[in-house]
Amino acid sequence: MRCAILFLMFCCWPLMATPAFAEEGKPLTLCVVEHNTPFAFYNREHTLIGFDVDMWEAMQLRESFTYQGTDLATALAGLADNRCDMVLSNISVTPERAGRFSFSIPYLHSALGIMVRAGDARISTRKDLNGKVIVVPKGSTAEQYIFATNKGGVVLALENERAIYDALLSGKADAVVRDLPMLQGFARIMGKEKVVVLDDVFAPQTYAYGFAKNRTELRTAVNTALQRMTIDGTINQLYQKWFGVLPLPTE
């Protein structure tokens, strides 16, 4: 009798361990920040790929879902009115955001970094940014940091990722300041003959996935998956695949 019960529990374990997170008959809505290389972007076949896409697949939650491409501000607003069940993107957890939304455990530790054109020796540390033309993503922690610390010069806050890097490559900006993994990913694509990511990193931050307040079961399942993926090395493997270097250690 005991063996029979154990057999049934073993056979039913996947169903028992994976609750139905979405409403009945409705797939989960995963809001993804598009054109966010290399976290989530479209390849030539217009298929969404990237670090966060691989992260979701590696969680193996076996839930039906749809991707909803958007920008970060719209995605976060979608959590507040339940248009998004989860924001699958590298969200920097700030006190203000933590007060408004629900977050997973941190899955990545990072910082802000600086990218310049290859061969431009005018900027080697953040102190050299003063008086220069700096481009940052609009609404980002990088924008907040530069406006608070930079002296003189011009700050270009742009929404479009291509416009951000084009401003640097065309000479309209002297440097890009944004999250280090994004700079590393772009530099890996462009090559050292085009751009260089400086060694000076600052403003440490952590990334987590965001959830609607009523998606507690989904958040718990994601946290469990993230813990497993940290222990078995999956996150580091995916980081090396998309960024080429390991993430910064926890401070």
C-alpha positions in Angstrom: 0.0 0.0 0.0 2.8 2.4 1.0 4.6 1.6 -2.3 1.5 2.3 -4.3 1.1 5.7 -2.6 4.7 6.6 -3.2 4.3 5.6 -6.8 1.3 7.8 -7.3 3.0 10.7 -5.6 6.1 10.3 -7.9 3.9 10.2 -11.0 1.9 13.2 -10.0 4.9 15.3 -8.7 5.3 17.5 -11.8 1.6 18.6 -11.6 1.7 19.0 -7.8 5.0 21.0 -7.9 3.8 23.3 -10.7 0.6 25.1 -9.8 -1.6 26.9 -12.3 -0.3 30.5 -12.1 -2.4 32.0 -14.8 -6.2 32.4 -14.8 -8.1 29.4 -16.2 -7.9 29.3 -20.0 -5.6 32.3 -20.1 -1.8 32.1 -20.6 0.5 34.2 -18.5 1.5 37.5 -20.0 5.2 38.1 -19.8 6.1 41.7 -20.5 9.5 41.8 -22.1 11.5 45.0 -22.7 12.3 44.8 -26.4 15.5 45.9 -28.2 17.3 45.3 -24.9 20.5 43.6 -26.3 21.5 41.1 -25.1 18.8 40.5 -22.5 15.9 40.4 -25.1 16.0 41.3 -28.7 14.9 40.0 -32.1 17.2 38.1 -34.5 17.0 38.2 -38.3 14.2 35.7 -38.3 12.3 38.1 -35.9 12.4 35.5 -33.1 12.8 36.9 -29.6 16.1 35.7 -28.1 18.5 36.7 -25.4 19.6 36.1 -21.8 16.2 36.6 -20.2 14.5 34.5 -22.8 16.9 31.7 -22.0 16.4 32.3 -18.3 12.7 31.8 -18.5 13.1 28.6 -20.5 15.6 27.3 -18.0 13.1 27.8 -15.2 11.1 25.0 -16.7 7.8 26.1 -15.1 5.7 24.4 -17.9 3.2 27.2 -18.0 1.5 28.5 -21.1 2.5 32.1 -21.8 2.7 34.9 -24.3 5.4 37.5 -24.7 4.3 41.1 -24.8 7.0 43.4 -26.1 7.1 46.9 -24.6 9.4 49.5 -22.9 10.3 49.3 -19.2 8.0 52.1 -18.1 5.0 50.5 -19.8 5.9 47.1 -18.5 6.1 48.3 -14.9 2.8 50.1 -15.3 1.3 46.8 -16.5 2.2 45.2 -13.2 0.1 47.8 -11.3 -3.1 47.2 -13.4 -2.5 43.5 -13.9 -1.9 43.7 -17.6 1.4 41.9 -17.0 1.8 38.9 -14.8 5.5 39.2 -14.8 8.1 41.5 -16.3 10.9 39.4 -17.7 13.6 42.0 -17.9 16.6 43.2 -16.0 14.9 45.5 -13.5 17.2 47.4 -11.2 15.6 47.1 -7.7 15.3 50.5 -6.1 13.5 51.5 -2.9 10.9 53.4 -4.9 10.2 50.4 -7.2 10.2 48.0 -4.3 7.5 50.0 -2.7 5.2 49.8 -5.8 5.9 46.3 -7.1 6.7 42.7 -6.1 10.1 41.3 -7.0 11.8 38.0 -7.2 15.0 37.3 -5.3 18.0 39.0 -7.1 19.3 36.9 -9.9 22.2 39.2 -11.0 24.5 41.7 -9.4 25.7 44.5 -11.5 26.7 48.2 -11.7 26.9 51.1 -14.1 29.7 51.3 -16.6 31.1 53.5 -19.3 31.6 52.9 -23.0 33.7 55.0 -25.3 34.8 54.8 -28.9 38.0 52.8 -29.4 41.1 55.0 -29.4 39.4 57.8 -27.5 41.8 58.4 -24.6 40.0 61.5 -23.2 37.8 59.4 -20.8 39.3 56.7 -18.6 37.2 57.1 -15.4 33.9 58.6 -14.4 35.6 61.8 -13.3 36.5 62.4 -16.9 32.8 62.5 -17.8 32.5 66.1 -16.5 32.1 68.5 -19.4 31.5 65.8 -21.9 28.4 64.8 -23.9 27.0 61.7 -22.2 24.2 59.5 -23.5 22.0 57.5 -21.1 18.8 55.5 -21.4 15.8 57.6 -20.6 14.2 56.8 -17.2 17.1 54.6 -16.2 19.2 54.5 -13.0 22.1 55.7 -15.2 20.1 58.8 -16.1 19.5 59.5 -12.4 23.1 58.9 -11.5 24.6 61.2 -14.2 22.1 64.0 -13.6 23.0 63.9 -9.9 26.8 63.6 -10.2 28.0 65.0 -13.6 29.3 68.5 -13.8 28.9 70.5 -16.9 28.6 69.0 -20.4 25.4 67.7 -22.0 23.3 64.7 -21.1 21.3 63.0 -23.8 18.5 60.8 -22.4 17.3 58.6 -25.2 14.7 55.8 -25.3 15.7 53.8 -28.3 18.7 51.5 -27.9 19.9 51.9 -31.4 19.9 55.7 -31.0 21.9 55.4 -27.8 24.8 53.6 -29.5 24.5 55.5 -32.8 25.0 58.7 -30.8 28.4 57.3 -29.6 29.5 55.7 -32.8 28.7 58.8 -34.9 30.6 61.1 -32.5 27.5 63.0 -31.3 28.2 61.7 -27.8 31.6 61.1 -26.0 30.4 58.2 -23.9 27.5 55.9 -23.0 26.7 55.3 -19.3 24.3 52.4 -18.6 24.1 49.0 -16.9 27.4 47.2 -17.3 26.0 43.9 -18.8 24.4 45.8 -21.6 27.6 47.5 -22.5 29.5 44.3 -22.3 27.0 42.6 -24.6 27.1 45.4 -27.2 30.9 45.5 -27.0 31.0 41.8 -27.7 28.9 42.2 -30.8 30.8 45.3 -32.1 34.4 44.2 -31.3 37.2 46.0 -29.6 38.1 47.9 -32.8 34.8 49.9 -32.4 34.1 50.4 -28.7 35.7 49.9 -25.3 34.1 49.3 -21.9 36.2 51.0 -19.2 37.3 49.3 -16.1 35.7 51.9 -13.8 32.3 50.6 -12.6 30.1 52.2 -10.0 26.6 52.5 -8.5 26.2 48.7 -7.6 22.7 47.4 -8.2 20.8 44.1 -8.4 18.4 42.8 -11.0 15.2 41.0 -10.3 12.0 40.0 -12.1 8.9 42.0 -11.4 5.4 40.6 -10.6 1.9 41.8 -10.2 1.0 41.9 -6.5 -1.5 39.0 -6.7 1.0 36.6 -8.5 2.5 35.3 -5.2 2.5 31.6 -6.4 4.3 32.6 -9.6 6.9 34.6 -7.7 7.5 31.7 -5.3 8.0 29.3 -8.2 10.4 31.7 -10.0 12.4 32.1 -6.8 12.7 28.4 -6.3 13.9 28.1 -9.9 16.4 30.9 -9.5 17.8 29.3 -6.4 18.3 26.0 -8.3 19.8 27.8 -11.3 22.3 29.6 -9.0 23.4 26.4 -7.3 23.8 24.3 -10.4 25.6 27.1 -12.4 22.9 27.7 -15.0 22.8 31.5 -14.5 26.6 31.8 -14.9 26.5 29.6 -18.0 23.9 31.8 -19.6 25.7 34.9 -18.5 28.9 33.7 -20.2 26.9 32.8 -23.3 25.4 36.3 -23.8 28.0 38.6 -22.1 31.3 36.7 -22.3 32.3 37.4 -18.7 31.0 36.4 -15.3 28.8 38.9 -13.4 30.2 41.1 -10.7 30.3 39.5 -7.2 27.9 40.5 -4.5 29.2 43.4 -2.5 
